[in-house]
Structures are given as structure tokens and as C-alpha cells.
Amino acid sequence: MVSSPPSAGVPRRRRLQPDARREQILGAARGLFAQRPLTDVSTAEVAAAAGVARSLVHHYFGGIRPLFMTVAAQGGEALADVRTAGPETPLPERLAHNVAAGLDVVTENRETWLAVVGHAGAPADPQIAALVAATTEGSIERTLLVNRDVLADTRVARLALRCFHAFTTEAIRIWLAGEATREETEALLVTALGDLLRHTVPALEAEAVAPPHRLR
């Protein structure tokens, strides 16, 4: 018996290499998680958005939570990677570019950002806590790298940058809650980081190497 040819109205799935198929699923999931909380997204929706069978989502990621954690980890890396302006760019323009680029990533991944770091206090979930810690370290490393002409990699500098990261998280949370505009948030972060690099850290470093004050 000769089999009938496939109907012209039925779309045929393209055969992709595993890495390409995985990225296709991640891209679809990224769009859904950016708009809605993790608990409101199913693997069936991700599969439909990606144009694949639901079984493939489970095959590559094991379920909706592992898929979310992968998307969130990529978002954390993107927050650092997009800050591409370095010593070749004058500091004012560099700060403006890098802060804006980071806020663009948050805008594109709003719900994912809120689910991972957009809440007060330390995350109770160990996986999310580890992801937040990795994102913080990545941010510190990137800030040191792109500002290496004005900021040395010291204990004091890392302490200041860790505190600034927490400051940035709170500023973004307030912005996303509608209590500040994007423009206000961007100006605040650019100004605060500039002051930290040019004045705060140098003053703290000078204090650290100064002889101890003697009691009179």
C-alpha cells in the first residue's frame, strides 16, 4: 500500500540539532517567563510557543522549574555581559551606557527578574539563593573589569560594589513597582556608581592605609 503524502495544510517540524532545539525552547520560555510568573506557565505552553512536542521540553529540561532556572541563569549572565563599555569609553558615557544596558535586560525579563531577586530579604529557596549569589559575583567582576582604569580590584572595592549591587536591586524593585520612573532610576544609578568609583572607594582606601588614630 502506498502511503498518502502529507497534507499541504499540516506544518512539518524542522529537524534541528539538539543545541538548536534546546535554544528554540529556551527562547520561547524566556518570552513567557518575562511576562508571567513561573507558577502561571506550563510546559505545554512553552512547547506550543516553541512549536515542539511537550515531551521535548521534558526531555531537554526535565520540567518547568529546571527550565525556569536555566532561563534565569542566562538572564543573570546577560545583566553582566551587556555592560560592554570599558576604559576605551569616557567614564560618564561608559556609566550611562552600562546602566542603561542592564536596565534594558531587566525590562525584557521583568517577571523572571522579580521571581529571582525582586523580593526583600534572602531567598529561602537554596537554588535561587545560589543563583542570586552567582549573579552578584558576576556583576562585581564585570564592574571591576570595565572600570579597571579607575578602580583597583581590592577588598574595599569589592565590599563597596557588593553594597552597590544591593542598592541597585532595591532601586530596580521600586521602579518596577511603579514608584519611580525608568529615567529617575537610571539617573540615580549612574550618579551613585560614578560617586562610588570616583570618590567613595578612593576615600575608603585612603582610610584603610592611614595610620590608626591615637586617643588623646
C-alpha positions, 0 to 999 in steps of 0.5 A, spaced: 500 500 500 502 506 498 502 511 503 498 518 502 503 524 502 502 529 507 497 534 507 499 541 504 495 544 510 499 540 516 506 544 518 512 539 518 517 540 524 524 542 522 529 537 524 534 541 528 540 539 532 539 538 539 543 545 541 538 548 536 532 545 539 534 546 546 535 554 544 528 554 540 525 552 547 529 556 551 527 562 547 520 561 547 520 560 555 524 566 556 518 570 552 513 567 557 517 567 563 518 575 562 511 576 562 508 571 567 510 568 573 513 561 573 507 558 577 502 561 571 506 557 565 506 550 563 510 546 559 505 545 554 505 552 553 512 553 552 512 547 547 506 550 543 510 557 543 516 553 541 512 549 536 515 542 539 512 536 542 511 537 550 515 531 551 521 535 548 521 540 553 521 534 558 526 531 555 531 537 554 529 540 561 526 535 565 520 540 567 518 547 568 522 549 574 529 546 571 527 550 565 525 556 569 532 556 572 536 555 566 532 561 563 534 565 569 541 563 569 542 566 562 538 572 564 543 573 570 549 572 565 546 577 560 545 583 566 553 582 566 555 581 559 551 587 556 555 592 560 560 592 554 563 599 555 570 599 558 576 604 559 576 605 551 569 609 553 569 616 557 567 614 564 560 618 564 558 615 557 561 608 559 556 609 566 550 611 562 551 606 557 552 600 562 546 602 566 542 603 561 544 596 558 542 592 564 536 596 565 534 594 558 535 586 560 531 587 566 525 590 562 525 584 557 525 579 563 521 583 568 517 577 571 523 572 571 527 578 574 522 579 580 521 571 581 529 571 582 531 577 586 525 582 586 523 580 593 526 583 600 530 579 604 534 572 602 531 567 598 529 561 602 529 557 596 537 554 596 537 554 588 535 561 587 539 563 593 545 560 589 543 563 583 542 570 586 549 569 589 552 567 582 549 573 579 552 578 584 559 575 583 558 576 576 556 583 576 562 585 581 567 582 576 564 585 570 564 592 574 571 591 576 573 589 569 570 595 565 572 600 570 579 597 571 582 604 569 579 607 575 578 602 580 583 597 583 580 590 584 581 590 592 577 588 598 574 595 599 572 595 592 569 589 592 565 590 599 563 597 596 560 594 589 557 588 593 553 594 597 552 597 590 549 591 587 544 591 593 542 598 592 541 597 585 536 591 586 532 595 591 532 601 586 530 596 580 524 593 585 521 600 586 521 602 579 518 596 577 513 597 582 511 603 579 514 608 584 519 611 580 520 612 573 525 608 568 529 615 567 529 617 575 532 610 576 537 610 571 539 617 573 540 615 580 544 609 578 549 612 574 550 618 579 551 613 585 556 608 581 560 614 578 560 617 586 562 610 588 568 609 583 570 616 583 570 618 590 567 613 595 572 607 594 578 612 593 576 615 600 575 608 603 582 606 601 585 612 603 582 610 610 584 603 610 592 605 609 592 611 614 595 610 620 590 608 626 588 614 630 591 615 637 586 617 643 588 623 646 
